[in-house]
Amino acid sequence: MFHIAGRLETPQCLSTTALAETIEFLRSGNYLNVDLFAIRKASDGRMIAPLGSQAFNLAPGEAVETMVVIQNKNIGHSLIPEVRDLYEAWVEFQVTDADGKEIYHSGFIKADGSLDERAHSFTNRPVNTGGVFVDNHKVWTIHSVAYDNSVQAGRSTLVRYEFKIPENAKGPLSVSARVNYRHLRQSYINNVLGKDHPAYPIVQLASRTRMLNIGENPVTGPDPSDNPDWMRWNNLGIAYLDQQQYDDAVHAFNEVVRLRPDYADGYTNIGLTNISWEKFGSARTALETALKLSPDNIRATYYHALVERRDGHKEAEIADLKKVVEAFPQSRDGRRELGVSYFQHDMMHEALEQFEALQAIDPDDLAAHYNLSLLYRRMGMKQKAEEQLTFLKLKKVDPGAPTYSQDFLRQHPEIANESKLWHVHADMEHGGLVGASATGGGQ
């Protein structure tokens, strides 16, 4: 038996042993990490981070933004995987006072079994040409994705929540964040079984709870369930980078190398962020530091090649990318960029070799189709060029896709924020609490 939306259920269609083993596997805590990383008070806007390592005070009536970092550490694929119209995983965030009185709750299950629309869910929203969500697994009707909040393997994401401490709240406050998983979303089950069916199991994959005092909160030191502080900053930096908050990402990665000056990937991450930010001089400095610490670091070498390209250093650029391809022959990025380098420097036969190798690795790679169509035409192989151009036209993104997505988001304002690079889940009773950030957005 298992707890679902406040009641106990035993689906008759599932083997009790198989169900128990599956739930135990999912709850093992080996695959995700939930970190209540920081808070930000409306009174001064200062980020208090990482939680546990700094003292602070909270007052009744205080508006608080909580920053939850979720790390996909050992799944081996995205959270959630490819069939995103079926699976459902989300963050449940809850704040209660010492009497158990609920102050804020996001990501709850409603009475009809469906998920709170404003929950932060790790999914996308595939839509058809009518701007309608495809929730019946008719994948051939999908023409656009309104948004994609899945977290790739090895990466992390940052989810923000705002709540206001009631004037009469009794401390300490219990602040909890958990990632829940349901193998089939409620709307899909309803499509298949109708609305009269047993509730489907919901499993908690990972969670973290912190107690916040109303008044003084002293330094508590590290918790066994938390990552080391340098890794907590690193996960935050990755999340900031994916949300295109480059200044914040560089700050987070600088904290990483301050705490772990021997960690080459910290400097590589600073370099990558600065490349994305188009600060190539700063990127070079960081990447060269990474390569001094780890001369054979292929990840740093790859990004160093992009800086060399920007600076017009042809030989160094190609030499770096050849190292990448020699070390990882199946690297699509390595093959693609080396092919581009050869193409840009009129080394046509060498470019052709790389793009043909790329296509052998990934027959659907659009860059391979495009560049091979150009190369074959230059070399007089017109039939092959036309074949590649045909593949490109068939596989490229539907140019109408943004319109389908916008139609869907206009029809569903309750989830439109999910399409933004970052946003804040605010206590709707009190509106936006910590200033303009409550409306979310990207840089």
LODOSE-813467 format. One record per residue: residue in one letter; x, y, z of N, C-alpha, C in turn. Coordinates in steps of 0.2 Angstrom, whole numbers, padded with zeros to 4 digits, always signed. Atoms other than C-alpha are relative to their C-alpha. Layout:
AXYZXYZXYZ;...
END
This chain:
M+0004-0006+0000+0000+0000+0000+0004+0006+0000;F-0004-0006+0000+0006+0018-0003-0005+0006+0001;H+0004-0006-0001+0000+0035+0001-0001+0004-0006;I+0001-0004+0006-0008+0045-0013-0005+0006+0002;A+0005-0005-0001-0016+0062-0011-0004+0000+0006;G+0003+0000-0006-0020+0060+0007-0004-0007+0002;R+0004+0006-0002-0027+0042+0006+0004-0006-0002;L-0004+0006+0001-0021+0024+0005-0003-0004-0006;E+0003+0003+0006-0023+0015-0012+0004-0007-0001;T-0003+0006+0002-0019-0003-0018-0003-0002-0007;P+0003+0001+0007-0021-0004-0037+0000-0008-0001;Q+0001+0007+0001-0027-0022-0041+0004-0002-0006;C-0003+0002+0007-0018-0022-0058+0008-0001+0001;L-0007+0001-0001-0001-0022-0050+0002-0005+0005;S-0002+0004-0005+0009-0035-0041+0003+0003+0006;T-0002-0004-0006+0012-0030-0023+0007+0000+0001;T-0008+0000-0001+0030-0036-0023+0003+0004-0005;A-0003-0004+0005+0034-0028-0040-0001+0007+0002;L+0001-0007-0002+0026-0012-0034+0005+0002+0006;A-0004-0002-0005+0035-0012-0018+0008+0001-0002;E-0007+0000+0002+0052-0016-0026+0001+0007-0005;T-0001-0006+0004+0049-0002-0039+0000+0007+0004;I+0000-0006-0004+0045+0011-0026+0006+0000+0004;E-0006+0000-0004+0060+0006-0015+0006+0002-0005;F-0005-0002+0005+0071+0008-0031+0000+0008-0001;L+0001-0007+0002+0064+0025-0035+0001+0005+0006;R-0001-0004-0006+0065+0031-0017+0007-0001+0003;S-0007+0001-0003+0083+0026-0014+0004+0006+0001;G-0003-0007-0001+0089+0044-0015+0007+0000-0004;N-0006+0000+0003+0103+0039-0027+0000+0004-0007;Y+0000-0003+0007+0097+0048-0043-0002+0007+0000;L+0002-0007+0000+0091+0065-0038+0003+0003+0007;N-0001-0003-0006+0097+0078-0025-0004+0006+0001;V+0004-0007-0001+0086+0092-0018+0004+0004+0005;D-0004-0004-0004+0095+0106-0010-0004+0007+0001;L+0003-0007-0002+0086+0121-0001+0006+0004+0001;F-0007-0003+0000+0101+0131-0006+0000+0007+0003;A-0001-0007-0003+0097+0149-0001-0007+0003+0001;I+0006-0004+0000+0084+0162+0004+0002+0007-0002;R-0001-0007+0001+0082+0180-0001-0006+0004+0003;K+0005-0003-0003+0072+0192+0010-0002+0007-0004;A+0002-0006+0003+0062+0206+0003+0003+0007+0003;S-0002-0006-0004+0068+0218+0016+0007+0003-0002;D-0007-0002+0002+0086+0219+0009+0002-0003-0007;G-0001+0003+0006+0086+0208-0006+0007-0004+0000;R-0006+0004-0001+0102+0199+0000-0001-0007+0000;M+0001+0007+0001+0104+0181-0005+0004-0003+0006;I-0003+0004-0006+0108+0170+0011+0002-0007-0002;A-0002+0006+0003+0118+0156+0004+0007-0002+0002;P+0005+0005+0000+0121+0142+0006-0003-0001+0007;L+0003+0000-0007+0109+0139+0020+0003-0005+0004;G-0004+0004-0005+0117+0132+0035+0006+0003+0002;S-0007-0003-0001+0133+0142+0033+0000+0007+0002;Q+0000-0007-0002+0127+0159+0037-0006+0001+0005;A+0006-0002-0004+0117+0167+0051-0004+0005-0003;F+0004-0005+0002+0102+0177+0048-0006+0000+0005;N+0006-0001-0004+0086+0184+0056-0006+0000-0005;L+0006-0001+0004+0068+0182+0050-0005+0003+0005;A+0005-0003-0004+0053+0192+0056-0007-0001-0002;P+0007+0001+0002+0034+0190+0056-0001+0005-0005;G+0002-0005+0006+0027+0198+0040+0005+0000-0005;E-0006+0000+0005+0044+0195+0031-0002-0004-0006;A+0001+0004+0006+0042+0190+0013+0007-0003-0002;V-0006+0004+0001+0055+0177+0008-0001-0004-0006;E-0001+0004+0006+0061+0169-0008+0004-0005+0001;T-0004+0006-0001+0067+0151-0007+0003-0002-0006;M-0003+0003+0006+0079+0144-0020+0002-0007+0001;V-0001+0007+0000+0078+0126-0023+0004-0003-0006;V-0004+0003+0006+0092+0117-0033-0001-0007+0000;I+0001+0007+0001+0088+0100-0040+0005-0003-0005;Q-0005+0002+0004+0102+0090-0047-0002-0007-0002;N+0001+0007+0003+0100+0075-0059+0006-0003+0000;K-0007+0002-0001+0115+0066-0053+0001-0007-0003;N-0002+0007+0002+0113+0047-0058-0005-0003-0004;I+0005+0003+0003+0098+0044-0068+0002-0003-0007;G-0003+0003+0006+0108+0042-0084-0004+0003-0006;H+0004-0003+0006+0094+0051-0095-0003+0006+0003;S+0003-0006-0003+0084+0067-0093-0006-0002+0005;L+0006+0000-0005+0071+0070-0079-0005+0004-0003;I+0002+0007+0001+0059+0065-0086+0002-0002-0007;P-0002+0003+0007+0063+0054-0102-0004+0002-0005;E+0003-0003+0006+0057+0056-0119-0007+0000-0001;V+0007+0000+0001+0039+0051-0118-0004+0005+0005;R+0002-0005-0005+0034+0067-0109-0007+0002+0000;D+0007-0001-0001+0016+0067-0113-0003-0005+0005;L+0003+0005-0004+0014+0052-0102+0003+0001+0007;Y-0003+0000-0007+0026+0053-0087-0001+0007+0003;E+0001-0006-0004+0024+0066-0073+0005+0000+0006;A-0004-0002-0006+0037+0073-0061+0000+0007+0002;W+0001-0007-0002+0036+0089-0051+0003+0001+0007;V-0003-0002-0007+0042+0099-0036-0006+0001+0004;E+0005-0002-0005+0030+0100-0021+0004+0004+0005;F-0003-0004-0005+0035+0114-0010-0005+0002+0005;Q+0005-0001-0005+0027+0117+0007+0003+0003+0006;V-0002-0004-0006+0029+0129+0022-0006-0001+0005;T+0005+0001-0005+0020+0125+0038+0004+0003+0007;D-0003-0002-0006+0022+0133+0055+0000-0005+0006;A-0001+0005-0005+0025+0125+0072-0006-0004+0002;D+0006+0003-0001+0007+0121+0074-0003-0004-0006;G+0002+0003+0006+0006+0113+0057-0004+0003-0005;K+0004-0004+0005-0003+0127+0049+0003+0001-0006;E-0003-0001+0006+0000+0128+0031+0000+0007-0002;I-0002-0007+0002+0008+0144+0025+0000+0001-0007;Y+0000+0000+0007+0011+0140+0007+0001-0007-0002;H+0000+0006+0003+0009+0125-0004+0000+0000-0007;S+0000+0001+0007+0014+0122-0022+0001-0007-0002;G-0001+0007+0003+0013+0106-0032-0004-0005+0004;F+0004+0004-0003-0001+0098-0023-0005-0004-0005;I+0004+0004+0004-0013+0085-0030-0008+0002+0002;K+0007-0002-0001-0031+0091-0032-0005-0005+0001;A+0005+0005-0002-0047+0082-0027-0001-0005-0006;D+0001+0004+0006-0049+0076-0045+0006-0005-0002;G-0006+0004+0002-0032+0068-0045+0005+0003-0004;S-0005-0004+0004-0024+0081-0056+0005+0004+0004;L-0005-0004-0003-0009+0091-0052-0001+0007+0000;D+0000-0007+0000-0009+0109-0047+0003+0003-0006;E-0003-0002+0006-0007+0118-0063+0006+0004+0000;R-0005-0004-0001+0005+0130-0056+0007-0003+0003;A-0006+0003-0003+0017+0117-0050+0006+0000-0005;H-0006+0001+0005+0035+0116-0057+0001-0007-0002;S+0000+0007+0002+0034+0100-0067+0006-0001-0005;F-0006+0001+0005+0049+0092-0076-0003-0004-0006;T+0004+0003+0005+0040+0090-0092+0001+0005-0006;N+0002-0005+0005+0036+0099-0109-0007+0000-0001;R+0007+0000+0002+0020+0103-0117+0000-0001-0007;P+0001+0001+0007+0019+0095-0134-0007+0002-0003;V+0007-0003+0003+0005+0104-0145+0000-0002-0007;N+0002+0001+0007-0003+0101-0161-0001+0006-0004;T+0001-0006+0004-0006+0113-0175-0006+0005+0002;G+0005-0004-0003-0021+0119-0166+0001+0003+0006;G-0002-0003-0006-0011+0124-0151-0003-0004+0006;V+0003+0004-0005-0019+0110-0141+0005-0005+0003;F-0005+0005-0004-0009+0099-0128-0001-0007-0003;V+0001+0007+0002-0006+0082-0135+0001-0005+0006;D+0000+0004-0006-0010+0071-0119-0003-0007-0001;N+0003+0006+0001-0016+0056-0128+0005-0005-0004;H-0006+0003+0003+0001+0050-0135-0001-0001-0007;K+0000+0000+0008-0003+0053-0153+0006+0005-0002;V-0007-0004+0001+0015+0058-0156+0000+0003-0007;W+0000-0002+0006+0012+0060-0174-0003+0007-0001;T+0004-0006+0000+0001+0075-0171+0004+0006+0003;I-0004-0006-0003+0015+0085-0162+0004+0004-0005;H-0003-0005+0005+0021+0100-0171+0004+0005+0004;S-0003-0005-0004+0028+0111-0157+0001-0002+0007;V-0001+0001-0007+0034+0111-0139-0001+0007+0003;A+0001-0006-0003+0027+0125-0129+0006+0002+0005;Y-0006-0001-0004+0041+0123-0116+0003-0006+0002;D-0003+0007-0002+0053+0110-0109+0004+0001+0006;N-0004-0001-0006+0058+0110-0091+0003-0007+0002;S-0004+0006-0002+0066+0093-0091+0007+0002+0001;V-0007-0001-0002+0083+0092-0083+0005-0006-0003;Q-0004+0005+0003+0097+0083-0093+0004-0003+0005;A-0004+0004-0005+0108+0070-0085+0006+0004+0002;G-0006-0003-0003+0122+0077-0074-0001+0008+0001;R+0001-0007-0001+0114+0094-0074-0005+0002+0006;S+0005-0002-0006+0103+0104-0061-0004+0006-0003;T+0005-0006+0001+0089+0117-0061-0001+0003+0006;L+0002-0004-0005+0084+0131-0050-0007+0002+0000;V+0007-0002-0001+0066+0133-0044-0001+0005+0006;R+0001-0005-0005+0061+0148-0034-0007+0001+0002;Y+0006+0000-0003+0047+0150-0022+0000+0006+0005;E+0001-0005-0004+0040+0165-0013-0006-0001+0005;F+0005+0001-0005+0030+0165+0003+0000+0006+0005;K+0000-0005-0005+0025+0178+0017-0001-0003+0007;I+0001+0002-0007+0027+0174+0035-0005+0003+0003;P+0005-0003-0004+0011+0177+0044+0002+0004+0006;E-0001-0004-0006+0011+0190+0058-0001-0004+0006;N+0002+0004-0006+0004+0177+0070+0003-0007-0001;A-0003+0007+0001+0015+0162+0064+0004-0002+0006;K-0004+0003-0005+0022+0151+0077+0006-0004-0003;G-0006+0003+0002+0040+0146+0074+0002-0006+0004;P-0003-0001+0006+0050+0137+0069-0004-0002-0006;L+0003+0001+0006+0044+0136+0051+0003-0007-0003;S-0003+0006+0003+0046+0119+0042-0001+0001-0008;V+0000-0002+0007+0051+0122+0024+0002-0007-0004;S-0002+0007+0003+0051+0106+0013-0001+0001-0008;A+0001+0001+0008+0054+0103-0006+0001-0007-0001;R-0001+0007+0002+0052+0086-0013-0002-0001-0008;V+0001+0001+0007+0052+0079-0031-0005-0007+0000;N+0004+0006+0000+0037+0067-0034-0001-0002-0007;Y+0000+0004+0006+0034+0055-0048-0006-0004-0001;R+0006+0004+0001+0019+0048-0056+0001-0003-0008;H-0002+0003+0006+0022+0036-0071-0005+0002-0006;L+0005-0002+0005+0006+0041-0080-0004+0006+0003;R+0003-0006-0002-0001+0059-0079-0008-0002+0000;Q+0007+0001-0001-0019+0060-0073-0005+0000-0007;S+0004-0001+0006-0026+0066-0090+0000-0005-0004;Y-0001+0006+0004-0019+0052-0099-0003-0006+0003;I+0004+0006-0003-0026+0039-0087-0007+0001-0001;N+0007-0001+0002-0043+0047-0089-0002-0001-0007;N+0001+0002+0007-0041+0046-0108-0001-0007-0001;V+0000+0008+0001-0038+0027-0106-0005-0003+0003;L+0005+0004-0004-0049+0022-0092-0006+0003+0002;G+0005-0003-0002-0061+0035-0090+0001+0003+0007;K-0001-0004-0006-0063+0046-0074-0001-0005+0006;D+0001+0004-0005-0068+0031-0063+0005-0006+0000;H-0005+0005+0000-0052+0022-0059+0004+0001+0006;P-0004+0000-0006-0040+0018-0044+0005+0006-0001;A-0005-0005+0001-0028+0032-0041+0007-0003-0001;Y-0006+0003+0003-0011+0029-0049+0005+0002+0006;P-0005-0001-0005+0004+0028-0037+0004+0006-0001;I-0004-0006+0000+0014+0044-0033+0006-0002+0005;V-0006+0002-0004+0032+0041-0027+0004+0006+0001;Q-0005-0006-0002+0043+0054-0018+0007-0003-0002;L-0007+0002+0002+0060+0053-0027+0006+0002+0005;A-0005-0003-0004+0070+0065-0016-0003+0006+0004;S+0003-0006-0004+0067+0078-0003+0005+0003+0005;R-0005-0004-0005+0075+0091+0009-0005+0004+0004;T+0004-0004-0005+0067+0099+0024+0005+0004+0004;R-0003-0004-0005+0074+0114+0034-0004+0004+0004;M+0004-0004-0005+0068+0122+0050+0003+0007+0000;L-0002-0007+0000+0068+0141+0049-0003+0003+0006;N+0002-0004-0006+0067+0151+0066-0003+0006-0002;I+0003-0007+0000+0056+0166+0067+0005+0004+0005;G-0005-0003-0004+0070+0177+0074+0007-0002-0002;E-0007+0001+0002+0088+0172+0075+0001-0007-0003;N-0002+0006+0003+0095+0158+0064+0007-0001+0000;P-0008+0000-0001+0113+0153+0069+0002-0005-0006;V-0003+0005+0004+0125+0144+0058-0001-0007+0003;T+0001+0007-0003+0121+0125+0059+0006-0005-0003;G-0005+0004+0003+0136+0118+0049-0003-0005-0005;P+0002+0005+0006+0135+0104+0035-0005-0005+0003;D+0004+0005-0001+0121+0092+0035+0002-0006-0004;P-0002+0006+0004+0124+0074+0030-0003-0001-0006;S+0004+0001+0006+0111+0074+0017+0002+0005-0005;D-0001-0005+0005+0118+0089+0008+0007-0001-0003;N-0006+0000+0003+0132+0090-0004+0005+0005+0003;P-0005-0005-0002+0149+0099+0000-0002+0007-0003;D+0002-0007+0002+0147+0118-0001+0002+0001-0007;W-0003-0001+0007+0158+0118-0017-0005-0003-0005;M+0005+0003+0005+0146+0106-0026-0007+0003+0000;R+0006-0003+0000+0131+0115-0020+0000+0007-0004;W-0001-0006+0004+0138+0131-0028+0000-0002-0007;N+0000+0003+0007+0142+0121-0044-0006-0001-0003;N+0006+0001+0002+0125+0115-0045-0004+0006-0002;L+0003-0006+0001+0118+0132-0043+0003+0004-0007;G-0003-0003+0005+0130+0139-0056-0002-0003-0007;I+0003+0003+0006+0124+0126-0069-0007+0002-0001;A+0007-0002+0001+0106+0130-0066+0000+0008-0002;Y+0000-0007+0002+0110+0149-0068+0002+0000-0007;L-0003+0000+0007+0120+0145-0084-0006-0002-0005;D+0005+0002+0004+0105+0136-0091-0006+0005-0001;Q+0006-0005+0000+0093+0150-0087+0003+0007-0002;Q-0003-0005+0003+0105+0162-0095+0001+0006+0004;Q-0002-0005-0005+0109+0172-0079+0007+0000+0001;Y-0007+0001+0001+0127+0173-0084+0004+0003+0006;D-0004-0004-0006+0133+0186-0070-0001-0004+0006;D+0001+0004-0006+0125+0175-0057+0004-0007+0000;A-0004+0007+0001+0133+0159-0064+0007+0001+0001;V-0007-0002-0001+0150+0167-0065+0002+0000+0008;H-0001-0001-0008+0148+0172-0046+0000-0007+0003;A+0000+0007-0003+0143+0154-0042+0006-0004-0001;F-0006+0004+0002+0157+0146-0051+0006+0003+0003;N-0005-0003-0004+0169+0158-0043+0000-0002+0007;E+0000+0003-0007+0163+0152-0026+0003-0007+0000;V-0003+0007+0000+0167+0134-0032+0008+0000+0000;V-0007+0000+0001+0185+0138-0037+0003+0003+0007;R-0002-0003-0006+0187+0148-0021+0001-0006+0006;L+0000+0005-0004+0182+0133-0011+0004-0006-0002;R-0004+0006+0003+0191+0120-0023+0004+0003-0005;P-0004-0003+0005+0205+0129-0031+0004-0005-0005;D-0003+0006+0004+0211+0112-0038-0005-0003-0005;Y+0005+0003+0004+0195+0109-0047+0000+0003-0007;A-0001-0002+0007+0198+0111-0066-0007+0002-0003;D+0006-0002+0003+0180+0110-0071-0003+0006+0003;G+0002-0007-0002+0176+0125-0060+0002+0005-0005;Y-0003-0006+0005+0187+0136-0071-0003-0002-0007;T+0003+0001+0007+0180+0127-0087-0007+0003+0000;N+0007-0002+0000+0162+0131-0081+0000+0008+0000;I-0001-0008+0001+0168+0150-0079+0001+0001-0007;G-0001-0001+0007+0175+0149-0097-0006-0001-0004;L+0006+0001+0004+0159+0141-0104-0005+0006+0001;T+0005-0005-0001+0148+0154-0096+0002+0007-0003;N-0002-0006+0003+0159+0168-0102+0000+0000-0008;I+0001+0001+0007+0158+0161-0120-0007+0001-0002;S+0007-0001+0001+0139+0161-0119-0001+0007+0001;W+0001-0007-0002+0140+0179-0112+0004+0004-0005;E-0004-0003+0005+0152+0183-0127+0006+0004+0003;K-0006-0003-0003+0166+0188-0115+0006-0004-0001;F-0005+0005+0002+0180+0179-0124+0006+0001+0004;G-0007-0001-0004+0195+0187-0115-0001-0004+0007;S+0001+0003-0007+0188+0181-0098+0000-0007-0001;A+0000+0007+0001+0184+0164-0105+0007-0003-0001;R-0007+0003+0001+0202+0162-0111+0004-0001+0006;T-0004+0000-0007+0209+0166-0094-0002-0006+0004;A+0002+0005-0005+0198+0154-0085+0002-0007-0003;L-0002+0006+0003+0201+0140-0098+0007-0002+0000;E-0007+0001-0001+0219+0142-0098+0002-0002+0007;T-0001+0002-0007+0219+0140-0079-0002-0007+0001;A+0002+0007+0000+0209+0124-0081+0005-0005-0003;L-0004+0004+0003+0221+0117-0093+0007+0000+0003;K-0006+0001-0004+0236+0121-0082-0001-0005+0006;L+0001+0005-0006+0228+0111-0068-0001-0007-0003;S+0002+0007+0003+0222+0097-0080+0002+0001-0008;P-0002-0001+0007+0232+0098-0097-0004-0005-0005;D+0003+0005+0004+0223+0083-0104-0008+0000+0000;N+0007-0001-0001+0206+0090-0100-0004+0001-0006;I+0003-0001+0007+0196+0087-0116-0006+0005+0000;R+0005-0005+0000+0181+0097-0110+0002+0007+0000;A-0003-0006+0000+0192+0112-0107+0003+0002-0007;T-0003-0001+0006+0201+0109-0123-0005+0002-0006;Y+0006-0001+0005+0184+0109-0133-0002+0008+0000;Y+0002-0007-0001+0179+0126-0126+0006+0005-0002;H-0006-0004+0002+0197+0133-0128+0000+0001-0008;A+0000-0001+0008+0195+0129-0147-0004+0005-0002;L+0005-0005+0002+0180+0140-0148+0003+0007+0001;V-0003-0006-0002+0190+0154-0140+0005+0002-0006;E-0005-0001+0006+0204+0151-0153-0003+0002-0006;R+0003-0002+0006+0192+0152-0167-0002+0007+0000;R+0002-0007+0000+0185+0168-0161+0006+0005-0001;D-0005-0004+0001+0202+0175-0160+0004-0001-0007;G-0003+0001+0007+0206+0169-0178+0007-0004+0000;H-0006+0005-0001+0220+0156-0172-0002-0006-0003;K+0002+0006+0004+0216+0143-0186+0004-0006+0003;E-0004+0006-0001+0230+0131-0182-0002-0003+0007;A+0001+0002-0007+0227+0131-0163-0007-0002+0001;E+0007+0002+0000+0208+0130-0166-0001-0008-0002;I+0000+0007+0003+0210+0114-0177+0003-0005+0005;A-0004+0005-0004+0223+0106-0166-0004-0002+0007;D+0004+0001-0006+0212+0108-0150-0006-0005-0002;L+0005+0004+0002+0197+0100-0160+0002-0007-0002;K-0002+0007+0002+0207+0086-0167+0002-0004+0007;K-0001+0003-0006+0212+0082-0149-0007-0003+0003;V+0007+0002-0003+0193+0081-0144-0002-0006-0004;V+0003+0005+0004+0189+0070-0159+0004-0007+0001;E-0004+0006-0001+0204+0058-0156-0002-0003+0007;A+0002+0003-0007+0199+0056-0137-0007-0003+0000;F+0007+0003+0000+0180+0054-0141-0002+0000-0007;P+0002+0001+0007+0177+0048-0159-0007+0001-0001;Q+0007+0000+0001+0159+0047-0156-0003+0007+0003;S+0003-0007-0002+0157+0066-0150-0003+0003-0006;R+0004-0004+0006+0144+0074-0161+0003+0007+0000;D-0003-0007+0000+0150+0091-0155+0007+0001-0002;G-0007+0000+0003+0168+0088-0158+0000-0001-0008;R+0000+0001+0008+0165+0081-0176-0003+0006-0003;R+0003-0005+0003+0153+0095-0179+0004+0007-0001;E-0004-0006+0000+0164+0109-0174+0007+0000-0004;L-0006+0001+0004+0180+0102-0182-0002+0000-0007;G+0002+0000+0007+0170+0100-0198-0001+0008-0002;V+0001-0007+0001+0165+0119-0197+0007+0003-0001;S-0007-0003+0001+0183+0123-0194+0003-0001-0007;Y-0003+0002+0006+0189+0114-0209-0004+0004-0006;F+0004-0003+0006+0175+0121-0220+0002+0008+0000;Q-0002-0007+0000+0179+0139-0214+0007+0002-0003;H-0007-0001+0002+0197+0137-0219+0001-0004-0007;D-0001+0003+0006+0193+0129-0236+0003-0007-0001;M-0003+0006+0000+0199+0112-0231-0006-0005-0001;M+0006+0003+0001+0184+0104-0240+0000-0008+0001;H+0000+0008-0001+0189+0085-0240+0001-0002+0007;E-0001+0001-0007+0194+0086-0222-0007+0001+0004;A+0006-0001-0003+0177+0094-0218-0005-0005-0002;L+0004+0006+0002+0168+0081-0228+0000-0006+0004;E-0001+0006-0004+0176+0067-0218-0003+0001+0007;Q+0003-0001-0006+0170+0075-0202-0008+0000+0000;F+0007+0000+0000+0152+0078-0207-0003-0007-0002;E+0003+0007+0002+0150+0061-0215+0001-0005+0007;A-0001+0003-0007+0157+0054-0198-0006+0002+0005;L+0006-0003-0004+0144+0065-0189-0006-0003-0002;Q+0006+0003+0003+0130+0058-0200+0000-0007+0002;A+0000+0008-0002+0135+0040-0196-0001+0000+0007;I+0002+0000-0008+0134+0044-0177-0007+0002+0001;D+0007-0003-0001+0118+0054-0179-0003+0001-0007;P+0003-0001+0007+0108+0052-0195-0005+0006+0000;D+0005-0006+0000+0096+0066-0190+0004+0006+0002;D-0003-0006-0002+0109+0079-0186-0001+0005-0006;L+0002-0004+0006+0103+0094-0196+0007+0004-0002;A-0006-0003+0002+0121+0102-0196+0003-0004-0005;A-0003+0004+0005+0127+0087-0205-0003+0000-0007;H+0004+0000+0006+0113+0087-0218+0002+0007-0004;Y-0001-0007+0003+0116+0106-0221+0007+0000-0003;N-0007-0001+0003+0135+0106-0223+0001-0005-0005;L-0001+0005+0005+0135+0090-0233-0003+0002-0006;S+0003-0002+0006+0123+0097-0245+0004+0006-0004;L-0005-0005+0003+0135+0112-0248+0006-0003-0002;L-0006+0003+0002+0150+0101-0248+0000-0004-0007;Y+0001+0004+0006+0143+0089-0261-0001+0004-0006;R+0002-0005+0006+0137+0103-0272+0007+0003-0003;R-0007-0003+0002+0155+0111-0272+0004-0005-0003;M-0004+0006+0003+0162+0094-0276-0003-0003-0007;G+0003+0002+0006+0150+0092-0291-0004-0006+0001;M+0005+0006-0001+0140+0078-0283-0007+0002+0002;K+0007-0003-0001+0123+0085-0286-0005-0004+0003;Q+0005+0005-0002+0113+0070-0283+0000-0001+0008;K-0001+0000-0007+0120+0068-0266-0002+0006+0004;A+0002-0006-0003+0118+0086-0262-0007+0001+0000;E+0007-0001+0000+0100+0086-0267-0003-0005+0006;E+0003+0005-0005+0097+0070-0255+0001+0003+0007;Q-0001-0003-0006+0105+0080-0241-0005+0006+0002;L+0005-0006-0001+0094+0095-0244-0007-0002+0001;T+0006+0003-0001+0079+0084-0245-0001-0002+0008;F+0000+0002-0007+0083+0077-0228-0001+0006+0005;L+0000-0006-0004+0086+0094-0221-0007+0003+0001;K+0007-0003+0000+0069+0100-0226-0005-0004+0003;L+0005+0004-0004+0060+0085-0219+0001+0000+0007;K-0002+0001-0007+0069+0085-0202+0000+0007+0003;K+0000-0006-0003+0070+0104-0199-0006+0002+0004;V+0006-0002-0004+0059+0112-0186-0005+0004-0004;D+0005-0003+0003+0042+0117-0192+0000+0008+0001;P-0001-0007-0001+0043+0136-0195-0006+0003+0003;G+0006-0002-0004+0025+0137-0188+0000-0001+0007;A+0000+0002-0007+0030+0130-0172-0001+0005+0006;P+0001-0005-0005+0032+0146-0162-0008+0002+0001;T+0007-0003+0000+0014+0151-0167-0005-0005+0004;Y+0004+0005-0003+0007+0134-0161+0001+0001+0008;S-0002+0000-0007+0016+0136-0144-0004+0006+0003;Q+0003-0006-0003+0010+0154-0142-0008-0001+0001;D+0007+0001-0001-0008+0149-0145-0002-0004+0006;F+0001+0004-0006-0007+0136-0132+0001+0004+0007;L-0001-0003-0006+0001+0147-0119-0005+0006+0001;R+0005-0005-0001-0012+0161-0122-0006-0003+0003;Q+0006+0004-0002-0026+0148-0119+0001-0002+0007;H-0001+0002-0006-0017+0143-0103+0005+0004+0004;P-0004-0005-0004-0011+0158-0093+0003-0003+0007;E-0002+0003-0007-0010+0147-0077+0007-0003-0001;I-0007+0004+0001+0006+0138-0084+0005+0004-0005;A-0004-0004+0005+0013+0152-0096+0007+0001+0003;N-0007-0001-0003+0027+0156-0084+0005-0005-0001;E-0005+0005+0000+0034+0139-0086+0004+0001-0007;S-0003+0000+0006+0039+0144-0104+0006+0005+0001;K-0006-0005-0001+0051+0158-0097+0006-0004+0002;L-0006+0003-0002+0069+0154-0094+0000-0001+0008;W+0001+0001-0007+0066+0157-0076-0006+0005+0003;H+0006-0003-0003+0052+0163-0065-0001-0002+0008;V+0001+0002-0007+0046+0163-0047-0007-0002+0001;H+0006+0002-0002+0032+0153-0040-0002+0004+0006;A+0002-0005-0005+0023+0166-0029-0006-0002+0004;D+0006+0000-0004+0011+0165-0015-0006+0004-0003;M+0005-0004+0003-0005+0170-0025-0004+0004+0004;E+0005-0004-0004-0014+0176-0010+0003+0007+0002;H-0003-0007-0002-0001+0190-0007+0004+0003-0006;G-0003-0002+0006+0005+0192-0025+0007+0000+0000;G-0007+0000+0000+0023+0196-0030+0003+0003+0006;L-0003-0002-0007+0033+0197-0014+0007+0003+0000;V-0007-0002-0001+0051+0200-0017+0002+0005-0006;G-0002-0005+0005+0050+0214-0030-0001-0003-0007;A+0002+0001+0007+0050+0213-0049+0001-0007-0002;S-0002+0007+0001+0058+0195-0049-0006-0004+0000;A+0005+0004+0000+0041+0189-0045-0004-0002-0006;T+0003+0001+0007+0035+0190-0063+0005-0004-0004;G-0004+0004+0004+0050+0180-0069+0003+0003-0006;G-0003-0002+0006+0059+0181-0085+0007-0002-0001;G-0007+0002+0001+0076+0179-0093+0003+0007-0002;Q-0004-0006+0001+0090+0191-0096+0001+0001-0008;
END
